[in-house]
């Protein structure tokens, strides 16, 4: 009989231990979920120059023949760096058009840079109604922003400094001075 009591007590202790472990894991998962939700809301920074850094010097011509360089005196410019070989860039192209259409200043202050050895203007032609297209096959613009991974999105202040960086269209600020994302929630 004493063996039976000892077994029941041991099982009760093991069950209590498992329950406390389960509660600790659930608590930790809840904290992780809150952190991930915060990252989804704000967006991940681009793998490039950080916000506040000055963009390197460059000067290129877009497909319309207009010059694009760091720092537009007319106001903040939204810049997206895409690579034709990047799967995430293909998904971003679909979402970016909506963000570009809402950007203050319109098409003149939104630039899509298609970069890499297989860069062509045709890759970004869907975005042409809402953004200027720059083909950067040589990588001058990519190097000026120190981009190491795609996609990358930037808000470049009129001074040539980055006021925001990110990787996803849903986290682009509504306005260059407003940190609230365009959609408020992450796209699924």
C-alpha positions as CSV (number, residue, x, y, z in Angstrom):
1,X,0.0,0.0,0.0
2,X,2.8,2.4,0.8
3,X,4.3,1.8,-2.6
4,X,1.0,2.8,-4.2
5,X,0.8,6.0,-2.1
6,X,4.5,6.8,-3.1
7,X,3.7,6.2,-6.7
8,X,0.6,8.5,-6.6
9,X,2.6,11.2,-4.8
10,X,5.4,10.9,-7.4
11,X,2.9,11.1,-10.3
12,X,1.3,14.2,-8.6
13,X,4.7,15.9,-8.3
14,X,5.6,15.0,-11.9
15,X,2.2,16.3,-13.2
16,X,2.6,19.5,-11.1
17,X,6.1,20.0,-12.6
18,X,4.9,19.5,-16.2
19,X,2.0,21.9,-15.5
20,X,4.3,24.6,-14.2
21,X,6.7,24.0,-17.2
22,X,3.7,24.3,-19.6
23,X,2.6,27.6,-18.0
24,X,6.2,28.9,-18.3
25,X,6.4,28.0,-22.0
26,X,3.0,29.5,-22.7
27,X,4.0,32.7,-20.9
28,X,7.2,32.9,-22.9
29,X,5.4,32.3,-26.2
30,X,3.0,35.1,-25.4
31,X,5.9,37.4,-24.9
32,X,7.5,36.3,-28.2
33,X,4.1,36.8,-30.0
34,X,4.0,40.4,-28.7
35,X,7.5,41.0,-29.9
36,X,6.8,39.6,-33.3
37,X,3.6,41.6,-33.6
38,X,5.6,44.8,-32.8
39,X,8.2,43.9,-35.5
40,X,5.3,43.2,-38.0
41,X,3.8,46.6,-37.2
42,X,7.0,48.6,-37.5
43,X,8.6,46.4,-40.1
44,X,12.2,45.1,-40.3
45,X,14.8,47.7,-41.2
46,X,16.4,47.2,-44.6
47,X,19.8,45.5,-44.8
48,X,21.5,48.6,-45.8
49,X,22.4,52.1,-44.3
50,X,20.4,52.7,-41.1
51,X,17.9,55.5,-40.6
52,X,19.8,58.8,-40.0
53,X,22.7,57.9,-42.2
54,X,23.6,59.9,-45.3
55,X,23.2,58.3,-48.7
56,X,26.4,58.1,-50.7
57,X,26.8,60.3,-53.8
58,X,25.3,59.0,-57.1
59,X,23.5,60.4,-60.1
60,X,21.6,58.2,-62.5
61,X,18.9,58.8,-65.1
62,X,15.4,57.2,-64.9
63,X,13.6,55.7,-67.8
64,X,11.9,59.1,-68.5
65,X,15.3,60.8,-68.8
66,X,15.1,62.6,-65.5
67,X,18.1,62.7,-63.2
68,X,17.8,60.9,-59.8
69,X,20.3,61.6,-57.0
70,X,20.5,61.6,-53.2
71,X,18.4,64.4,-51.7
72,X,15.5,65.9,-53.6
73,X,15.0,69.5,-52.5
74,X,11.3,69.3,-53.2
75,X,10.8,66.9,-50.3
76,X,11.2,63.3,-49.0
77,X,11.5,60.6,-51.7
78,X,10.3,57.0,-51.3
79,X,12.8,54.6,-52.9
80,X,12.4,50.9,-53.4
81,X,15.3,48.6,-54.4
82,X,14.3,45.5,-56.2
83,X,16.2,42.7,-57.9
84,X,14.6,40.5,-60.7
85,X,16.0,37.3,-59.1
86,X,14.4,38.0,-55.7
87,X,11.2,36.2,-54.9
88,X,10.3,38.6,-52.1
89,X,10.8,41.5,-54.6
90,X,8.1,40.0,-56.9
91,X,5.6,40.0,-54.0
92,X,6.6,43.5,-53.0
93,X,6.0,44.9,-56.5
94,X,2.3,44.1,-56.0
95,X,2.0,45.9,-52.7
96,X,4.3,48.8,-53.4
97,X,2.1,50.3,-56.1
98,X,-0.6,51.0,-53.5
99,X,1.9,52.6,-51.1
100,X,3.4,54.6,-54.0
101,X,0.0,55.9,-55.1
102,X,-0.6,57.4,-51.6
103,X,2.9,58.9,-51.3
104,X,2.9,62.8,-50.9
105,X,4.2,64.4,-54.0
106,X,3.1,61.6,-56.3
107,X,5.2,59.9,-58.9
108,X,7.9,62.5,-59.0
109,X,8.9,61.6,-55.4
110,X,8.7,57.8,-55.7
111,X,11.5,55.8,-57.3
112,X,11.8,52.1,-58.0
113,X,15.4,51.0,-58.6
114,X,15.8,47.7,-60.4
115,X,19.3,46.5,-59.8
116,X,21.5,43.5,-60.6
117,X,23.0,42.0,-63.8
118,X,19.5,41.1,-65.1
119,X,17.9,44.5,-64.4
120,X,15.5,45.7,-67.0
121,X,12.8,48.4,-67.0
122,X,10.2,45.8,-68.0
123,X,10.6,44.2,-64.6
124,X,9.0,47.2,-62.9
125,X,6.7,48.5,-65.7
126,X,3.6,47.8,-63.6
127,X,4.9,50.5,-61.2
128,X,5.5,53.1,-63.9
129,X,2.2,54.9,-63.4
130,X,3.0,55.5,-59.7
131,X,6.8,55.6,-59.6
132,X,9.9,56.6,-61.6
133,X,11.9,53.6,-62.7
134,X,15.7,53.5,-62.5
135,X,17.6,50.6,-64.0
136,X,20.8,50.2,-62.0
137,X,22.6,47.3,-63.7
138,X,26.0,48.6,-62.6
139,X,25.0,48.9,-59.0
140,X,25.8,52.6,-58.3
141,X,22.6,53.3,-56.5
142,X,22.7,50.0,-54.6
143,X,26.2,50.8,-53.4
144,X,25.2,54.4,-52.4
145,X,22.6,52.9,-50.1
146,X,24.9,50.0,-49.1
147,X,22.1,47.5,-49.8
148,X,23.2,43.9,-49.0
149,X,19.8,42.2,-49.3
150,X,16.5,42.7,-51.2
151,X,13.9,44.1,-51.1
152,X,14.9,47.3,-49.5
153,X,12.7,50.4,-49.1
154,X,13.9,53.9,-48.0
155,X,12.5,57.3,-47.2
156,X,15.2,59.8,-48.2
157,X,14.9,63.3,-46.7
158,X,15.6,66.3,-48.8
159,X,19.0,66.5,-47.1
160,X,20.0,63.1,-48.5
161,X,19.7,61.4,-45.1
162,X,17.6,58.3,-44.6
163,X,14.6,59.0,-42.3
164,X,13.2,55.5,-42.5
165,X,14.3,52.1,-43.8
166,X,12.4,48.8,-44.2
167,X,11.8,45.7,-46.2
168,X,8.0,45.5,-46.6
169,X,5.5,47.9,-48.2
170,X,3.0,47.5,-45.3
171,X,5.3,49.2,-42.9
172,X,6.1,52.3,-45.0
173,X,5.0,55.4,-43.0
174,X,1.8,57.1,-44.2
175,X,3.8,60.4,-44.4
176,X,7.6,60.9,-44.2
177,X,7.2,62.4,-40.7
178,X,4.6,60.0,-39.5
179,X,5.9,56.7,-38.1
180,X,2.5,55.0,-38.5
181,X,2.6,52.3,-41.2
182,X,0.4,52.8,-44.2
183,X,-1.9,49.9,-43.5
184,X,-1.6,49.8,-39.7
185,X,-1.5,46.0,-39.7
186,X,0.8,43.6,-41.4
187,X,-0.5,42.0,-44.6
188,X,-1.0,38.3,-44.4
